[in-house]
Amino acid sequence: MHLYEQGAIMSSMESSCLPATTESIAKAQEAKDASESISILYRVLQDPSSSAEALRTKELAITNLTNYLTKENRAEELRNLLTQLRPFFSLIPKAKTAKLSVESSMLLPR
């Protein structure tokens, strides 16, 4: 297998979703650096599951992801994340949506 093919396979593996479980969140927290943690958390958010447990885990992933993006000074990516999450916000109670949105927006530079 050529290096190019290996890279394509790795790239597709990295973009696949991870289950929205506490194990996936732990994996993100144990990652070797912030970029890897961010990548893992994005993959957790791609999980199509909408069970109560998955939604709670995704809420935690969003909180952790916004914290990592803030620490890494990735404000534009944080703005984009909030925009991309609009469909998810329709799945959770409005109070939780407001809490996540307010917490995230407070992290954006003014």
Secondary structure, DSSP 8 states (H G I E B T S, - for coil): --HHHHHHHHHHHHHS---SSHHHHHHHHTSSSHHHHHHHHHHHHT----SHHHHHHHHHHHHHHHHHHHHTT-HHHHHHHHHHTHHHHTTS-HHHHHHHHHHHHHHS--
